[in-house]
């Protein structure tokens, strides 16, 4: 049952309130109470964000702004009775949000959460105990997720920069895409993709087709050639999916940090994806690569969805976006990783035992599913299949069948314009590329932006404490970082 909030004015004409019989502010002087609350906060660092849970009439806000002038101050509401106060905050969240963890992470990011201060207006804890408990559980989940993401970034950062240097060394032909008005179909490789292959082939001229790298093999096997392939993963397994690209010359959108075999980069038209920050962005600019703006995401499907929406004024349809455990193969076949793994199957280590884990949910699947469910694509993104019985829903993303798509295509008419891909040669001698890489590494290796990417945890610690970024510890670690990257990526290093 909802807690009833009552508003009153005290003898001095100052507004105050109570909820369920609990006073949320002092009945006599709520401003003094709020000032004392802010002064009592222990904060030995400089917070980028401050999140106040249950701030009620927000008397604490001006004192927070005075004490922390550079912080973005946000509120987490337990009810809607105080919505008139919301415009005073940088952002307002609600405890009723089923994806509160994702909403916090989406707004603040892993770095912002790592440099955030969380405080609770204590009277609201007593008035809204259930909302208080659930909200702080979601805050904890968001903070733990931010730590995991930062740890992952730090672990993989050398590999990503190595991939970037190799991209700069081997890219010979680049491509760009001009926005169109046609529907766009994206294919991921979930089991539901198999049900749609026949329809995709039949209606191939009705849409611009993007394949995430793991869906490339089943599409080509069925005689379907995508207009564009996309890969954003920096790991070894991702480039296994791209083996087909070198022979088929399919334009491939990759971030500079993505993994791709050298012969694939040399022989395939590549569309550089720019995230707008970090070490890879520096190299894209220094080499004057024409890039396509994209958003970094934990899954290539997330990046593909937002990229597709930016490439058309029409709607985007997604096949194979299951994001759920499955019995048997977790991907539509054929699949390069399955081919690799099946070669090791024996009587004692059978295919069935190898595939068994795919029937269970995983933390990664939950994270990707929650991300899609928490997004608002303005009704322009659909999940498409031949009436496949999905095991989940994806928030505001509607599940539709091919009858829906055909009706949509008819209403859209035949005068749509497909996104147009144009190509250009990138002609720079190998020795000039090497010299530019060396110059850039030497000039930028101790810049705050590079430290932020290579050593994110140390960067945030230094930022929180106000310490000099070029401490001896950070300088030595950056020197080691650059040394390892050069040894792995440049000629004379280890064999790739």
N, C-alpha and C positions, 0 to 999 in steps of 0.2 A: 504494500500500500504506500502511495506517495506521501512524503512528509509535507505537512502544511506549513507554509511560510507566512508569517504575519509581519506587516510593516507598521511602525508607529513613529511618532515624533516626540522627542522628550521635551521637557519644560523650556529648553533653550532653542527649540525649533529645529533640532538636528535629527535627521532621519536615522533610525536604527531598526533592528528586526530580530525575530526569533524563529526557530524552526522546531516543530514538535515539542514546544515548551522549553527548548534550550536557547538561551540568548546567544546570538552570533556576534554581537558587539556590546560594548559597554553601554549601559542605559544612560550614562551621564556625559562621558567624554570619549567617544569612539576614536577621535583623532589621536589623542594622547596614548590610548591603548595601542593603536596601530604603530605609532612612532616607537614605543617601547619594544614592541614585537620586532620591528626591523632592526633596532639597535642591538637586540639580543642575539641576532643571527651570527653564528661563527662561520666565517668564510675566509680561509687563508689564501684564496686565489682570486683571479679576475674572471668571473663567469661570463661566458658569451651569451648564455641564456639563463633566465630565472623562470622556473615554473612554480606558481603558487597554487596549491590545491585548495578548493573551497573558499575563495577569498570573499564570498558574500558581497557586501556593498563596496568592496575594494578600497577601504580607507587606507590600507597599507601601501597602495600603489605609488602615491607621490613621494613617500619616504623611501621606497625601494629605488625609485628613479633618482632621488637625490644622492643616495649612498652608492648606487651602481649606475652611473650616468651612461656608460657605454654598453650596458647589457640590454638584450631584447627580453622584455618581461611578458610572460604568457600566463594564462589562467587555465585551470582545469575545474570545470563546474560540475557539481553534483546534481543540479536541477536547472530548469530554464527560468526560474523566478527572477534571476538577476541579469537577464539578457540585455537590459537597457544599459548595463555597465560595460558591455563587451567591447565597444569601440575604443576604450581606453587602453586596451592591451594589444600587443603585437600579434597575438594569436590566441584563440580560445578553443579548448578541447572539452569534451564531455565524457563523463564516466560511463554513459550508456553506449558509447561507441564500441561495437563488438570487435573492431580492429584498432583499438586505442594504441597498442604497442606500435603497429605499423604507421599509424597517423603521426605519432611522436617522432618515429624514426624518419619518416618521409619529410617532415618539416625541419627537424634539427640536423639530421644526418649523423653519421657516426662520430664525426669530430665535434659537432655541436653538443651531442649528448655527453661526450667525454669532458667537455668544458662547461657543463651545466650545473646550476645550483637548484635543488628541489627543496621547497619548504611547504609546510602545511599550516593553514590557519586553524589552530587547534579547536576552537569552539565548533567548527563544522565537522570535526572528527566524531564528536559525541552526537550531533544531530543526524548525521548521515553515516552510520558505522559501516553498513554494507558497501556503500559507494566508495567510502574511504579505503576500505580493505581491497576491493577489486581494482581501484585506480592505482594504488601503490604497487600492486602485483604487476600491473601492466607497465608501470614505470620501470620496475626492476627488470622485466623482460626486455624492454627497450635498451636499457643500459648494458645488460649482458650481451645483447645482440651487437651493440656498438663495439664492445670490447672484442667480440669474435671477428667482426669485420675488420677492425684495425689490425688484429693479429694476422688475419689472412692477407691483408694488404702488405704488411711488412714481410711476411713469409714469401710472397710471390713477387714483390716489387723488382727484385733483380731479374727474374725471368721476364717480366713485362718489358723492362727497359732493354734487355737483350733482344727480345722480339722486335722492339721498335728500331733498334740499330740495324737489324737484319732487313727490316722493311725498307729502310732508307738506302741500304746497300744494293738491294736486288730489284726493287720496283722499276719496271721498264715502261709499263703502260697504265695510265690511270683513266678513270671514268667519272662522270658526274651525272646526276639525275635531275631532270626538270619536272616540277610538279604537274600532275594531270588531274582529270576529273572522273576517271573510271573507278569502279570498285577495285580494291586490292585484296588478293587472297594470299594469306601466309600459311605455309605448311610447316608444322612441327612434326615430330616423329612418333607421337603417342600412338597406341594401338588403334585408336579410332580413325586415324588417317587412312587405314586400309579400306574402310567402308566407303571412302569418298574418291578413291583413285579413278574409278570409271567415270564418275561425273566430272571430275577435274579435267579428264582428257576430252570428254564430250563437249564441255563448255569452255574449252581453253581460250577461245577468243573473246570471252566475256569479262576478262579481268587481267590485271597485271599480277604476275605470280612471283612471290618471294619464297624461297626455301631456306629455313635454317639449316645449318650444315648437316645435321644428323638426318634430315629428311631428303637430302639430295639423292642418295642411292636408291631408295624405293621409287622416287619419282622418275629417275632416269631408267630404271629397270622396267617401268611401265610405259616407257616411251613419251614421257612428259618432260619437256625442257623448261626450267624456270627462266624468268627474265632476269632474276637477280638471286644470288646466294648471299647469306649473311652469317658471319662467325665473329664472336667477340670473346671467346675463351682463350686464355693465354697458356693453357696446358697442352701436354703432349697428345692426349687423346683427342682433343678437338681437331688437330690438323690431320688425324687419320681420316676423318669424315671428308676432308677436302681433297683427297687423292683424285677424285673424279674431275675436279675443276680444271686441272692442268690440261686434260685431254679435250674437254668440251668447250673451253674458252668462255664459260659462263661468268659474266661480270660478278665480282665478289666484293661485298662491302665488309671490310674488316677494320677494326680499330688498330692503330699502330702497335698496340701491345698484344694483339692476337697472335696465336701460334699458327704458322703456315710454313710448309717446306719451301726451301729456297727456290726449287724449280717451279713450284706453284706460284710464288710471287713473281718470278721472272716471266712465266708463260701465261699469266692470267691478267685480264684487265681488272685492276683493283680500285675500289672506291674507298678512300681513306675516311673513316669515321672519326670525327673530332668531339671529344668530351669537353673541350674548352679549358682544360687545366692540366697541370702536372708536367712531367718530363717529356712525355710523348707529344704534348701540344707544342712544346718548345721546338722539337725537331720537325714537326709538320710545318711550322712557320719558317724555320731556318731553311728548309728545303723547298719552300714555296709550293707545297702540295695543295691542290684544290680539294678541300675536304667537305664532307657532309656532316652537319651538326647532328649529334645524337646524345642520348642520355645514358650514363653508365647504369647498369642494372645487374643484379645477381644472376639472372638468367638471360640468355640470348633472346628468348621469346619476349621478354619485357622490353628490351631495346628494339626488337623488330616491330612490336606493336606500336610504340610511340613514333618510330621512324616512318612506318607505313601511313599513320594518320597525318604526318607532316607532308607526305608526298601526294595526297589526293584531297579533293574537297568532298569526295563521296565517302562511302563507308568501307570498313575493313572487316574481312571475314577470316577466321582462324580455324584451320583444320588440324587435328592431331594434338590439340592443347588439352590433354587429359589431366595432367598434374595429379595423378592418383596411382596407387599401387595396382598391379595387375597380375593375373595368373599367367604364367608362361613368359613370353618376351615382353619387356617393358617398352620396346620400340618396334615400329613397323619394319618388317624385313624386306630386302636385305639391309644389313647394318654392319659397317666395317669393324666395329668393336666386337660384335658377335662373331664375325669371321675370325678375328684374332683369338678370342677367348675359346672358341670351340675347338681349336687345334690342340688344346691342352686337356680336353675331356678324355677320361678313361673309365674303366669299369668301376674303379674305386672312387674316382672324382667325376661323377656323372654330370651330364648337362642339367638334369632335373635339380640336383643339389646346388648347382651354380646359379640357376635361375630362381631358386626359392626365395632369396631375400627380396626380389622385386614384388612379391605379394604382400609385403609389409610397408606401412607408411614410413617415411624418413623425415628427419628435421628439414632437409633441403626442400623436399616436396611441400611441406607445410609452409615454409617461408615463401616459396614462389606462389603457392596457392593464395596465401594471405595477401601478398602484394597485389595480385590481380583483383582479388575481392575488395580491396580497400580503395581501388582507383575509380575515378569517375571519368569515363571516356565520352561523356555527353551523348550517349546512345549511339555512337558511331562504330563500336566494336562488337562483333558477334562471334559466338563459337558455333562452327558449322560442322555438321556430320550427316550421315544417312540414318537419322533416328537412332544414334548410338546411345545406349543406356549409361550415361555418365554417373560416376559415384559421388559427385560433388557439384556444387554450384559455385559460380565465380562472381558473387556480388551483383553488380548492375549489368554484367555481361550476359546478354540473352543467348540461350541455346536455341538454334534454329536448324531446320533441315533444308534440303536442296530445293524443295518446292518453294520455300520462302525466298531462297536466293534467286530462283528463276523469275518469280513475281517481282522481286526487287529490280532485277536486271531489265525486265520489260518496262517497268515504270520509269527507269532511268533513261531509257531510249538507247539508240545506237550511235548517237552523235558524241559519245564521251571521247575524251582524249587520254590515251595511255601515258603514264609518266615516260618521258623520253630520256634515253641514255646516250650520252655523247662520249667520245674517246679521244685521248691525246697521248702522244708519246712523251715519256720523261727521259730526256737525253742529257745525262750528266756522266762524265767519265768516272770510272771506279776510283781513280786516285783523287779526283776532286771531291767525291763523296767522303772518302776516308779523311781527307784533310778537314772538311767541314765538320765531320763528327768529332774529331779530336779537338778542334777549336771550340766547339760548343760545350764539350765535356769540361774542358779546362776553365772556360769562362763561367759556367753556371753551377758547377758541382757544389758550391757552398751557399747557393742562394736559398732563401727561406722556402720558396716554392718547391725546390728539389728536396730539401730536407723533409718537408711536410710529406712528400710522397715516399721517400726512401725509408724514413724513420718516423712514422706517424705518431707512435706512442711518445717518443722523446720530444717530438715537436709540440705535442699537446701539453706535456708536462712543463716544457719551457714556457709555452704561451700562458698557461695557468699561473705560473709563478712570476712571470715578468722577467725571467732570466735571459741572458744573451744567447741567441740561437747558435752563435759560433763558439760554444764552449769547447774545451779541448776534447772532451769525450765525443761530442757530435762531429767535430772536424775529423777526428781519427776514424770514426765509423763511416763517414761519407767517403773518405779517401779509400777505405777498404771496399766499400760498395762499388765505387767507380772502377777500381782495379779488377774486381770480380766480373763486372759487366763486360769490360773490354776483353778480358781473357776468354770469356764465353762467346762473344759475338763477333769480334774482329779477326781478320786474317792473322795467323800465327798463334791463335788461341786453341782451345781444345776442339776436336773434330765434331761437327754438328750432324 
